[in-house]
Amino acid sequence: MEIREAQKLAWANKVAKGFNTTDVPLEFGLLTAEVGEAFTAWRKGLPDFGEELADVLLYLVGLAEMTGVDLASEAERKIRKNEARVYARDQRGVPVRIAEGGAS
């Protein structure tokens, strides 16, 4: 399934079920709760970890639709931007961005 399709299907489900379609702060709170549930499932090795990650995705694409963001286009743009960034490890071994493009 493509991101755009998931975004449209998640939105259609929200509308059909009468879920939140207008309260952006609420949707961020619900998304945060789903991230917490996914972390707990991973940490405890629960069998529903994949389902919890899917919930995170569905809340995220629903939030994108709610706010008029084409998440597929934004993700593609961000991937290209990240690919062009240059990183070097600092004295602690942590990657630190040193350039936005191919030149360092």
Sequence and secondary structure as in RCSB ss.txt:
>XXXX:A:sequence
MEIREAQKLAWANKVAKGFNTTDVPLEFGLLTAEVGEAFTAWRKGLPDFGEELADVLLYLVGLAEMTGVDLASEA
ERKIRKNEARVYARDQRGVPVRIAEGGAS
>XXXX:A:secstr
  HHHHHHHHHHHHHHHT  SS HHHHHHHHHHHHHHHHHHHHTT TTHHHHHHHHHHHHHHHHHHTT  HHHHH
HHHHHHHHH EEEE TTS EEEEESSS  
